[in-house]
């Protein structure tokens, strides 16, 4: 059975096809604000699938896609979905669907206990206990959000393209901003890993995903794996359990 898998995040939405064996080679990304029936018609014109699994943190777009795919078996991932994990959280309805997909993905692909770090518009840390139990986590500003906000709120600081700084002591405004962004952000990530790990009963595997994962993980030996498709894998695994 072929499943259309949709990772609908605040900035970009990913579409791919998957089944019980894995993800297909086809993957397309669309700016979330551009999603509409016409765009969906265009990107899916050459694709065939039997059911749709949506993971969304954007209610307006989730409702649009639920209507668009109403003629097919359709499921929106949430805390009541069978994902092969347990949830130990006072108000599970407050957990973002992407965070649950990451927990399912790390459990099935890397094992537990684990901490998933997802570098997106926000950076999220999700702790999964040794019995595949979602425990909770941390939410902090995303790296791009922080640097873009700095440029918007100051008169003389430019918007920068994120890359590895050559030195900690910058010799220009751009170099100084890069050093502050990358080295400072790694410090934030390292400290949160330390704090979350200390509250877990066993040493966790640390897995990073999301847009800035490779750049930030490059200087953090604490991160064991970078898994760019972890969220989609979690959605795929959930779809295989659902349909």
Protein Blocks (a to p, Z undefined) as FASTA:
>chain_A
ZZddddddfkbccdddddfkbccfbdcdddfklgcfklmmmmmmmpccfbdcdddfbfkl
mmmmmmmmmmpccddddfkbcehiacddfblmlpcfklmmmmmmmmmmnopadddddddf
bdcdddddfkopafbdcddddfklmmmmmmmmpmklccddddddfbfbdcbfklmmmmmm
mmmmmmmmmmmmmmmmmmpcbdcddddedjklmmmmmmmmkbmbdcfklmmmmmmmmmmm
mZZ
